[in-house]
């Protein structure tokens, strides 16, 4: 039976402490400034993240305009770098909220409410390589390590259950390592072995003619992206904390749009093709998952107040897990 290490009310305070400390290190190590971002956008701009291309955004009508709740700010942020005239190697981050009604199932890591730190940084053409990508991943993980260390001082009941470094592996290497397993099972095996992993190169088909995972064709360069995954010692499971990557340039955008037969180009796409917005790297960090991981919680519903069906709440109570309302 699960037993929480920090009670419900103290958890509320602990969550705010995690967020305060995380933002301090994140902005320092990554050279980012926090800004405001939109909750909803006009779909005609092309700013809404299409995720894997199958999810439907929540939408509503205002006067004669249809507006969409953002899935993420993956595209908006890149335009914002141009709008704010951000210098090279500086960037922005937004505490983003979204609703994703097409989650196939609610679970310890998935709710209908998505909270994440959406970030984006200006880079140069010479930085479009794996070494640069890996160096940014290490900075993000350093942020998590330092946040965990500071939080443990405030809450001594917590353990130091976190790997000291990231192990990098390509999606093709991971497939060859575990050829008989499905992608999610491969992630679990390798994360349990290493503690913290970064799987790079997600989107293109692998040697078995299947991609490791689905990615929208118009934000990450599929050769220069990846997922940061940690081993959750409370649930004995792998959990993704971040999806990130070096963004598409004109060449990668055209190649990937053709691969998925996406013929329609938005204003956002045209801005990339014409070189009007900066080259960048960016991603999203699951805010609630980070809180859950650092505070050693068994369920995202312990750190996030959102909707859970009554029968699901009762099922969790039997396991000793009380979900916030």
N, C-alpha and C positions, 0 to 999 in steps of 0.2 A: 504493500500500500504506500502510495506516494505521500510524503510529508513535507510541506513547504518549509523553507529555511527562514523566510521573512514573512510575517503575517500580512494580511490583506491591506491594512491601512499603512503599515510601514512600507509595503511594496509601492504604494502610490507615491510616497516621498522618494523612494529609491529610484523609481523610473525617472523622475525629474532630475535626480542627481546624475544618473547615467547620461541622460540627454545633455545636461549642462557640461559635464566633463568631456563627453565624446565630441561635442561641437568645438570645444576649445582646442583639443588636439587635432581634430580633423582639419579645421581651418588653418592651423599652424603648419602641420606636416605637408598638407596638400596645396597650400597657398591659395585658399578659397575664401570668398566673402559670402556670407548669408544674405540672400535677397528674397523678395516676395515673388511668388509665381501664381499663375491662374488656376482656379478650381475647374473652370469650364472654358471651352474654346469653340470657335466657329469651325466646323469640319472642313469648310472650303479652304482654310489656310494650310491644311495638311499637317498641323502641329500635333494632333493627337497621335499617341503611340498606337500602332496597330498590333503590337505584341506579336503573336504567331499568325495573325491574320484571320483567326476564327472567332475571336471574342467580340461581343456587341457592347458598345459603350452605353451607359445610361444617358438618355437625351431628354431635352425638354424644349418647348417652343417659347420664344419671347418675341411678341409682335409677329413679324413675318420671317423671323430667323430661327432655324433649328440650331441648338447649341448642344455640345457634348461634354459630360463630365470627363476629365482627363483620365486615361489609363496610367500614364506616367508623363513626365515632361522631357522625355528623351530628345524630342525634336525642338520643342520650344526653347530649351536651354541653349542649343547651338545658335539659334537665331538671336537669343538674348546676348550672347558673347559679342556679336556684331553690333547690336543695338546699344549696348553699354560701352562699346569700344574698349574691351578688356585687353590689356597688354599680353604679350607672349608669356607663357608659363604661369599665368594667373587665371583664376576661374571663379565660379559661383557655385553655391549650393542652395537648395530650397527644401524646406520641410514639407513634402508633398503628401496630400491626401487624395485617395481615389476610391471608387467603388467598382468592383469587378464582379458583376452578377453571374458571370458564366463559369465561376469556379465549379468544377464537376462534383467536388465533395468538400465539406468543411472538415478540418482536422486540426491537430495540434499545431500545425504550421500555417494553415490556410484559413482565412476568414474572408468575408465579403468586403471588409474595409482594409485597404492597403495604405500603410504609412511608410514612407521611405525618405531617405536623404537623397534627393536627385542632384547630381553634381556634373559639372562640365568645365574643362580647362582648355585654353588655347595652346596649340602645339605647332611645330613647324614640319615641313615635309620630311626632314631628316629623322624625325622622331617616329615615323610610321614603321615601327619594327617591334619585334617581340621583346627585346631587351628593355626598351622604354616602357612597354606595357607591364613587364614584370616588376620594374622599379616602382611604378605607381601602385601596383598590388601590394608590394612590401610596405609602402607608406600607409596604406589603408589598414593593413594588418597591425602595423605598429600602433596605430590609433586604437585599435581594439585591445591590444595587449596593455597599453598604458591605462586605458579606461578601466579595464578589469583590475589592474593592480591598485588603482586609486579607490575603486569601489570596495575591494576586499578590505581595505583599511577601515572603511566606514561600517562594513558589515562582516565581522570576523567569522560568522557562521558559514560564510561561503568558502569554497575550496578553490585552489589554483588549478582548475581542470581545463587547461588550455595549452595547446602546443606552442613552442617557442618560435617556430618558423613555418613558412608556407612551402609545401612540396608541389612543384609544377609538373604537369603532365599533359600531353596533347590528347584530344579525344580519340585520335587514331591509335596512339600508344596505349591508351586505356583499354580500347577494344581488343588489341592484340594481347594485353595482359590477362583479360578475362573474356575470351572469345565466346564462351557459351552463355554469358549473362546479358541481360537487357541493360540499357544505359543507367537507369536508376540503381540497379543492383551493383553495377560496376562502381558507381559513385560511393555506395555504402561500403563496399569491400575496401576501396583504397582510402577512404576517409577514416575508417576504423583503424587501418594500418598506420597511417601517417598523422592523424589528428586534424591537420588543416591542409587543404589541397586547393589548387587552382587548375581547373581543366580548361585548356585553351583550344581555339579553333572549333567553334560551334556554329553550325548552320549548313556547311557543305556536306554532301554525302560522303560517308566513309567507304572503306574498301568492301563492305558488305552491301553497299548501295543504299544505306540508310543514314540519315544524320543523327548525331548524338542527341540533338534537340532542335526544336523549331525556333527560328529567329526571323523577325521582320527583315526584309531585304534592304531597308533604306536608312538604318542608323548605324549599326556596327558593321565594320569590315569583318566578314566571317573568318578571315585568316588571322585577325588580330584582336580577338575578343575572348571572353571566357567567364566562368563562374567561380566565385570564391565560396568554398564549402568547408564547414567545420563538423567535427564529430561531437554530437550532443551526448554527453555522458549520463545525463538524466534519463533520456529516452532510448539511449543506445541506438542512435540513428544519425544519418547524415542530414544536415540542413544547410541549404544555400543561404548565405548572408548577402551576397552581391552578384549581380550580373553587370558586366562592364566591358568596355572595349574602345579601341581607336575607331573613330567614326569613318564612315565611307567618304572617300573623295569621289570625283566625277567618274573615274574609271571603275572603281569598285561598285558604285551605285548602279551604273549602267549594266555591268556584268550580272549583279545579283537580281536586279529588276527583270532582266531577260530570263534568268534561270527560273523565276517563278511566274513568268509570262504576265508581269504587271506592266501594262502598256500606258496607264494613266499617270501623268506627271503633274504634281501639285506645284504651287508657288515655292514651297520648301525645296522640292526636288530641283526646280529650275535654278534656285539660288546656289545649290551645290554644283550643278553642271556648269554654271557660268562663273563659279569661283567668287561669289559675292559674300559668302559667309566663311568664317575662319575654319581651318583644319582644327580638329579637337579630339580629345579623349574624354570619356564620361561614363556614367553608370548610375545605378541605383543601389542603395544599401537599405535593407529592410530594417526600419526603425524598431518595430515591435519585436522582430526576431533577435536583433542585437540586445534589446532589453531582456528578452527571455533567456538568451544564452548567457549573458553576463550575470544575471540574477539567479541563474540555475533553476528556472521554472520549467514545469512539465508541459505547459500549454500556453499558447499565445494569448488565450482568453484570460490569463491571470495578469497580463500587463496591458491589455487593450479592451476597452469597453465597446462592445458591438453586439450584433444579433446572433443568438444561437437558439435553435429549436428547443422546445421544452424537453423532448425526449432525449436530445443530445446532452443537455445540462444534467439530467438525471443520470445518464450513463457515466458522465465524468465524475459526478459526486460519489458514485460507487467506487471509483478509483482514488478518492481522496482529493479530487481537483475541483475547486470552486471557481466558476467563471464569473467575471465581472459582468454587471448588467448596465 
